[in-house]
Amino acid sequence: MHDTESDTFIYKTWPEKFSDMLADIGVESEAKDIASVDLEKGDFFSRYFSQTPRMVTNKGCLEVKNTNIDLVQIIQKG
C-alpha cells in the first residue's frame, strides 16, 4: 500500500453505495436490507420474451425520499 492510502476499508452494500452517490447530487435516500421489502419477493422479469435472462441476482433496494419514486430495486442480470 502507499503511504497516502488508509489501512481501513469500509465494506458497503450496493444500496449503501448508490445512496452515497445520490447524496452527492442532492437526492435523499435510504438503503434497505436485502429481502426486507415485499417488492423483492416477486419475479424480476417476464418469462415470455427470449431476451429475458434466467439468472437474476437481487442486490437490495433504496427508498428515495421527497420524489414520486418510492423504491428503486437494484438487480444484476446474467
BAVO-343439 format. One record per atom (N, C-alpha, C, O): residue in one letter; residue number from 0; x, y, z. Coordinates in nm, 2 decimals. Each point is the difference from the previous one (the first is absolute). Example, Ala and Ser with C-alpha at 12.3 -4.5 7.8 and 13.67 -1.06 7.14 Angstrom:
BEGIN
LUMLUM  r    k       u       v       w
LUMLUM  A    0    1.32   -0.57    0.78
LUMLUM  A    0   -0.09    0.12    0.00
LUMLUM  A    0    0.09    0.12    0.00
LUMLUM  A    0    0.10    0.00    0.07
LUMLUM  S    1   -0.14    0.11   -0.14
LUMLUM  S    1    0.09    0.11    0.00
LUMLUM  S    1   -0.08    0.11    0.08
LUMLUM  S    1    0.05    0.11    0.01
This chain:
BEGIN
LUMLUM  r    k       u       v       w
LUMLUM  M    0    0.08   -0.12    0.00
LUMLUM  M    0   -0.08    0.12    0.00
LUMLUM  M    0    0.09    0.13    0.00
LUMLUM  M    0    0.11   -0.01    0.05
LUMLUM  H    1   -0.17    0.11   -0.10
LUMLUM  H    1    0.07    0.13    0.00
LUMLUM  H    1   -0.02    0.06    0.13
LUMLUM  H    1   -0.09   -0.03    0.08
LUMLUM  D    2    0.17    0.13   -0.04
LUMLUM  D    2   -0.01    0.07    0.12
LUMLUM  D    2   -0.12    0.08    0.01
LUMLUM  D    2   -0.05    0.03    0.11
LUMLUM  T    3   -0.01    0.02   -0.22
LUMLUM  T    3   -0.12    0.08    0.00
LUMLUM  T    3   -0.13   -0.08    0.01
LUMLUM  T    3   -0.10    0.06    0.02
LUMLUM  E    4    0.11   -0.19   -0.03
LUMLUM  E    4   -0.12   -0.08    0.00
LUMLUM  E    4   -0.03   -0.04    0.15
LUMLUM  E    4    0.09   -0.03    0.07
LUMLUM  S    5   -0.21    0.02   -0.04
LUMLUM  S    5   -0.05   -0.04    0.13
LUMLUM  S    5    0.02   -0.15    0.01
LUMLUM  S    5   -0.02   -0.08   -0.09
LUMLUM  D    6    0.05    0.03    0.21
LUMLUM  D    6    0.01   -0.14    0.03
LUMLUM  D    6   -0.14   -0.06    0.03
LUMLUM  D    6   -0.01   -0.13    0.00
LUMLUM  T    7   -0.09    0.21    0.02
LUMLUM  T    7   -0.13   -0.05    0.04
LUMLUM  T    7   -0.09    0.01   -0.12
LUMLUM  T    7   -0.01    0.11   -0.07
LUMLUM  F    8   -0.06   -0.22    0.03
LUMLUM  F    8   -0.10    0.00   -0.10
LUMLUM  F    8   -0.14   -0.01    0.05
LUMLUM  F    8   -0.02   -0.09    0.09
LUMLUM  I    9   -0.07    0.17   -0.13
LUMLUM  I    9   -0.14    0.00    0.05
LUMLUM  I    9   -0.08   -0.08   -0.10
LUMLUM  I    9   -0.01    0.04   -0.12
LUMLUM  Y   10   -0.05   -0.15    0.16
LUMLUM  Y   10   -0.08   -0.08   -0.09
LUMLUM  Y   10   -0.14    0.06   -0.01
LUMLUM  Y   10   -0.06    0.04    0.10
LUMLUM  K   11    0.02   -0.02   -0.23
LUMLUM  K   11   -0.13    0.06   -0.02
LUMLUM  K   11   -0.08   -0.09   -0.10
LUMLUM  K   11    0.06   -0.05   -0.09
LUMLUM  T   12   -0.19    0.03    0.11
LUMLUM  T   12   -0.08   -0.07   -0.09
LUMLUM  T   12   -0.03    0.09   -0.12
LUMLUM  T   12    0.02    0.12    0.00
LUMLUM  W   13   -0.08   -0.18   -0.11
LUMLUM  W   13   -0.03    0.07   -0.12
LUMLUM  W   13   -0.10    0.11    0.04
LUMLUM  W   13    0.01    0.12   -0.05
LUMLUM  P   14   -0.12   -0.14    0.12
LUMLUM  P   14   -0.09    0.11    0.04
LUMLUM  P   14    0.07    0.11    0.07
LUMLUM  P   14   -0.03    0.12   -0.02
LUMLUM  E   15    0.12   -0.15    0.11
LUMLUM  E   15    0.07    0.11    0.07
LUMLUM  E   15    0.09    0.08   -0.09
LUMLUM  E   15    0.01    0.12    0.01
LUMLUM  K   16    0.05   -0.19   -0.11
LUMLUM  K   16    0.09    0.07   -0.10
LUMLUM  K   16   -0.09    0.09   -0.09
LUMLUM  K   16    0.04    0.12   -0.02
LUMLUM  F   17   -0.15   -0.17   -0.02
LUMLUM  F   17   -0.09    0.09   -0.09
LUMLUM  F   17   -0.06    0.11    0.09
LUMLUM  F   17   -0.02    0.11   -0.06
LUMLUM  S   18   -0.01   -0.13    0.18
LUMLUM  S   18   -0.06    0.10    0.09
LUMLUM  S   18    0.11    0.11    0.02
LUMLUM  S   18   -0.04    0.12    0.00
LUMLUM  D   19    0.16   -0.15    0.01
LUMLUM  D   19    0.11    0.10    0.01
LUMLUM  D   19    0.02    0.08   -0.13
LUMLUM  D   19    0.02    0.12    0.01
LUMLUM  M   20   -0.03   -0.19   -0.12
LUMLUM  M   20    0.01    0.07   -0.13
LUMLUM  M   20   -0.12    0.10   -0.02
LUMLUM  M   20    0.02    0.11   -0.05
LUMLUM  L   21   -0.14   -0.15    0.09
LUMLUM  L   21   -0.12    0.08   -0.01
LUMLUM  L   21    0.02    0.12    0.10
LUMLUM  L   21   -0.04    0.11   -0.04
LUMLUM  A   22    0.09   -0.13    0.15
LUMLUM  A   22    0.02    0.11    0.10
LUMLUM  A   22    0.10    0.11   -0.06
LUMLUM  A   22   -0.01    0.11    0.03
LUMLUM  D   23    0.11   -0.16   -0.11
LUMLUM  D   23    0.09    0.09   -0.06
LUMLUM  D   23   -0.07    0.10   -0.10
LUMLUM  D   23    0.05    0.11   -0.02
LUMLUM  I   24   -0.16   -0.15   -0.04
LUMLUM  I   24   -0.07    0.09   -0.09
LUMLUM  I   24   -0.12    0.06    0.06
LUMLUM  I   24   -0.09    0.06   -0.07
LUMLUM  G   25    0.07   -0.08    0.21
LUMLUM  G   25   -0.11    0.07    0.07
LUMLUM  G   25   -0.13   -0.08    0.01
LUMLUM  G   25   -0.10    0.06    0.03
LUMLUM  V   26    0.10   -0.19   -0.06
LUMLUM  V   26   -0.12   -0.08    0.01
LUMLUM  V   26    0.01   -0.08    0.13
LUMLUM  V   26    0.09   -0.07    0.02
LUMLUM  E   27   -0.20    0.08    0.06
LUMLUM  E   27    0.00   -0.06    0.13
LUMLUM  E   27   -0.06   -0.14   -0.02
LUMLUM  E   27   -0.10   -0.02   -0.06
LUMLUM  S   28    0.18   -0.08    0.11
LUMLUM  S   28   -0.05   -0.14   -0.01
LUMLUM  S   28    0.05   -0.08    0.12
LUMLUM  S   28    0.09    0.04    0.08
LUMLUM  E   29   -0.15   -0.16   -0.06
LUMLUM  E   29    0.03   -0.09    0.11
LUMLUM  E   29    0.02   -0.14   -0.06
LUMLUM  E   29   -0.09   -0.05   -0.07
LUMLUM  A   30    0.20   -0.01    0.11
LUMLUM  A   30    0.03   -0.14   -0.05
LUMLUM  A   30   -0.08   -0.10    0.09
LUMLUM  A   30    0.00    0.01    0.12
LUMLUM  K   31   -0.07   -0.10   -0.19
LUMLUM  K   31   -0.07   -0.11    0.07
LUMLUM  K   31    0.07   -0.13    0.00
LUMLUM  K   31    0.08   -0.02   -0.09
LUMLUM  D   32   -0.10   -0.06    0.19
LUMLUM  D   32    0.06   -0.13    0.00
LUMLUM  D   32   -0.05   -0.09   -0.10
LUMLUM  D   32   -0.12    0.01   -0.05
LUMLUM  I   33    0.20   -0.11    0.00
LUMLUM  I   33   -0.05   -0.09   -0.10
LUMLUM  I   33   -0.11   -0.09    0.06
LUMLUM  I   33    0.01   -0.05    0.11
LUMLUM  A   34   -0.11    0.03   -0.19
LUMLUM  A   34   -0.12   -0.08    0.03
LUMLUM  A   34   -0.09    0.06    0.11
LUMLUM  A   34   -0.07   -0.07    0.07
LUMLUM  S   35    0.08    0.20   -0.04
LUMLUM  S   35   -0.08    0.06    0.10
LUMLUM  S   35   -0.12    0.07   -0.06
LUMLUM  S   35   -0.08    0.05    0.08
LUMLUM  V   36    0.07   -0.04   -0.21
LUMLUM  V   36   -0.11    0.07   -0.07
LUMLUM  V   36   -0.08   -0.10   -0.08
LUMLUM  V   36    0.06   -0.09   -0.06
LUMLUM  D   37   -0.19    0.10    0.06
LUMLUM  D   37   -0.09   -0.09   -0.08
LUMLUM  D   37    0.03    0.00   -0.15
LUMLUM  D   37   -0.02   -0.10   -0.06
LUMLUM  L   38    0.07    0.21    0.01
LUMLUM  L   38    0.03    0.01   -0.14
LUMLUM  L   38    0.10   -0.10   -0.05
LUMLUM  L   38    0.00   -0.05   -0.11
LUMLUM  E   39    0.09    0.01    0.20
LUMLUM  E   39    0.11   -0.09   -0.03
LUMLUM  E   39   -0.05   -0.15   -0.01
LUMLUM  E   39    0.08   -0.08   -0.05
LUMLUM  K   40   -0.20    0.05    0.09
LUMLUM  K   40   -0.04   -0.14    0.01
LUMLUM  K   40   -0.06   -0.05   -0.13
LUMLUM  K   40   -0.02   -0.12   -0.01
LUMLUM  G   41   -0.01    0.20   -0.09
LUMLUM  G   41   -0.06   -0.04   -0.12
LUMLUM  G   41    0.10   -0.03   -0.11
LUMLUM  G   41    0.12    0.01    0.02
LUMLUM  D   42   -0.17   -0.05   -0.14
LUMLUM  D   42    0.09   -0.01   -0.12
LUMLUM  D   42    0.05    0.13   -0.04
LUMLUM  D   42   -0.07    0.10    0.00
LUMLUM  F   43    0.19   -0.09   -0.05
LUMLUM  F   43    0.07    0.12   -0.04
LUMLUM  F   43   -0.04    0.03   -0.15
LUMLUM  F   43   -0.01    0.11   -0.04
LUMLUM  F   44    0.00   -0.21   -0.04
LUMLUM  F   44   -0.02    0.01   -0.15
LUMLUM  F   44   -0.11   -0.09   -0.04
LUMLUM  F   44   -0.03   -0.10    0.07
LUMLUM  S   45   -0.03    0.13   -0.18
LUMLUM  S   45   -0.10   -0.09   -0.06
LUMLUM  S   45    0.07   -0.11   -0.07
LUMLUM  S   45    0.11    0.02   -0.06
LUMLUM  R   46   -0.16   -0.14    0.06
LUMLUM  R   46    0.06   -0.12   -0.06
LUMLUM  R   46   -0.05   -0.02   -0.14
LUMLUM  R   46    0.03   -0.10   -0.06
LUMLUM  Y   47   -0.11    0.19    0.00
LUMLUM  Y   47   -0.06   -0.01   -0.13
LUMLUM  Y   47    0.09    0.04   -0.12
LUMLUM  Y   47   -0.03   -0.02   -0.11
LUMLUM  F   48    0.14    0.10    0.15
LUMLUM  F   48    0.08    0.05   -0.11
LUMLUM  F   48    0.14   -0.07    0.00
LUMLUM  F   48    0.05   -0.04    0.10
LUMLUM  S   49    0.00    0.02   -0.22
LUMLUM  S   49    0.12   -0.07   -0.01
LUMLUM  S   49    0.13    0.07    0.05
LUMLUM  S   49    0.09   -0.07    0.04
LUMLUM  Q   50   -0.10    0.20   -0.03
LUMLUM  Q   50    0.12    0.08    0.05
LUMLUM  Q   50    0.00    0.00    0.15
LUMLUM  Q   50    0.10    0.05    0.06
LUMLUM  T   51   -0.19   -0.11    0.01
LUMLUM  T   51   -0.01    0.00    0.14
LUMLUM  T   51    0.10   -0.09    0.06
LUMLUM  T   51    0.00   -0.12   -0.03
LUMLUM  P   52    0.09    0.16    0.12
LUMLUM  P   52    0.10   -0.09    0.06
LUMLUM  P   52   -0.07   -0.08    0.11
LUMLUM  P   52   -0.09    0.04    0.06
LUMLUM  R   53    0.14   -0.16   -0.04
LUMLUM  R   53   -0.05   -0.09    0.10
LUMLUM  R   53    0.06    0.02    0.13
LUMLUM  R   53   -0.06   -0.02    0.11
LUMLUM  M   54    0.19    0.06   -0.11
LUMLUM  M   54    0.07    0.03    0.13
LUMLUM  M   54   -0.01    0.15    0.03
LUMLUM  M   54    0.06    0.08   -0.07
LUMLUM  V   55   -0.12   -0.05    0.18
LUMLUM  V   55   -0.01    0.14    0.05
LUMLUM  V   55    0.03    0.00    0.15
LUMLUM  V   55   -0.05   -0.08    0.08
LUMLUM  T   56    0.14    0.17   -0.04
LUMLUM  T   56    0.04    0.01    0.14
LUMLUM  T   56   -0.05    0.13    0.06
LUMLUM  T   56    0.02    0.10   -0.06
LUMLUM  N   57   -0.09   -0.11    0.17
LUMLUM  N   57   -0.05    0.11    0.07
LUMLUM  N   57    0.11    0.06    0.08
LUMLUM  N   57    0.07   -0.07    0.08
LUMLUM  K   58   -0.04    0.20   -0.09
LUMLUM  K   58    0.11    0.07    0.07
LUMLUM  K   58   -0.06    0.09    0.11
LUMLUM  K   58    0.08    0.06    0.08
LUMLUM  G   59   -0.21   -0.04   -0.07
LUMLUM  G   59   -0.06    0.08    0.10
LUMLUM  G   59   -0.09    0.11   -0.06
LUMLUM  G   59   -0.02    0.01   -0.12
LUMLUM  C   60   -0.03    0.08    0.21
LUMLUM  C   60   -0.09    0.11   -0.04
LUMLUM  C   60    0.04    0.13    0.07
LUMLUM  C   60    0.07    0.00    0.10
LUMLUM  L   61   -0.11    0.11   -0.16
LUMLUM  L   61    0.02    0.13    0.05
LUMLUM  L   61   -0.14    0.06    0.01
LUMLUM  L   61   -0.08   -0.01   -0.08
LUMLUM  E   62    0.06    0.08    0.19
LUMLUM  E   62   -0.12    0.08    0.02
LUMLUM  E   62    0.04    0.14   -0.03
LUMLUM  E   62    0.07    0.06    0.08
LUMLUM  V   63   -0.13    0.00   -0.18
LUMLUM  V   63    0.03    0.14   -0.05
LUMLUM  V   63   -0.10    0.09    0.07
LUMLUM  V   63   -0.12   -0.03   -0.01
LUMLUM  K   64    0.17    0.13    0.07
LUMLUM  K   64   -0.09    0.09    0.08
LUMLUM  K   64   -0.03    0.13   -0.08
LUMLUM  K   64    0.09    0.05   -0.08
LUMLUM  N   65   -0.20    0.01    0.10
LUMLUM  N   65   -0.04    0.13   -0.06
LUMLUM  N   65   -0.01    0.00   -0.15
LUMLUM  N   65    0.03    0.10   -0.06
LUMLUM  T   66   -0.07   -0.22    0.00
LUMLUM  T   66   -0.02   -0.01   -0.14
LUMLUM  T   66   -0.12   -0.08   -0.03
LUMLUM  T   66   -0.06   -0.06    0.10
LUMLUM  N   67    0.02    0.04   -0.22
LUMLUM  N   67   -0.11   -0.08   -0.04
LUMLUM  N   67    0.04   -0.15    0.00
LUMLUM  N   67   -0.08   -0.09   -0.02
LUMLUM  I   68    0.21    0.06    0.03
LUMLUM  I   68    0.05   -0.14    0.00
LUMLUM  I   68    0.01   -0.05    0.14
LUMLUM  I   68    0.06    0.07    0.09
LUMLUM  D   69   -0.13   -0.18   -0.06
LUMLUM  D   69    0.00   -0.05    0.14
LUMLUM  D   69    0.13   -0.09    0.02
LUMLUM  D   69    0.07    0.02    0.10
LUMLUM  L   70   -0.05   -0.12   -0.19
LUMLUM  L   70    0.11   -0.09    0.02
LUMLUM  L   70    0.07   -0.03   -0.13
LUMLUM  L   70   -0.06    0.01   -0.11
LUMLUM  V   71    0.19   -0.03    0.12
LUMLUM  V   71    0.08   -0.04   -0.11
LUMLUM  V   71    0.07   -0.13    0.03
LUMLUM  V   71    0.07   -0.01    0.10
LUMLUM  Q   72   -0.10   -0.09   -0.18
LUMLUM  Q   72    0.06   -0.13    0.02
LUMLUM  Q   72    0.13   -0.02   -0.08
LUMLUM  Q   72    0.00    0.03   -0.12
LUMLUM  I   73    0.10   -0.08    0.18
LUMLUM  I   73    0.13   -0.02   -0.07
LUMLUM  I   73    0.01   -0.14   -0.03
LUMLUM  I   73    0.01   -0.09    0.09
LUMLUM  I   74    0.00    0.05   -0.22
LUMLUM  I   74    0.01   -0.14   -0.03
LUMLUM  I   74    0.12   -0.02   -0.10
LUMLUM  I   74    0.04    0.10   -0.07
LUMLUM  Q   75    0.01   -0.22    0.07
LUMLUM  Q   75    0.11   -0.03   -0.09
LUMLUM  Q   75   -0.05   -0.12   -0.09
LUMLUM  Q   75   -0.04   -0.10    0.05
LUMLUM  K   76    0.05    0.12   -0.18
LUMLUM  K   76   -0.04   -0.11   -0.09
LUMLUM  K   76    0.12   -0.06   -0.06
LUMLUM  K   76    0.11    0.06   -0.01
LUMLUM  G   77   -0.13   -0.19   -0.03
LUMLUM  G   77    0.11   -0.06   -0.07
LUMLUM  G   77    0.01   -0.15    0.01
LUMLUM  G   77    0.09   -0.06   -0.05
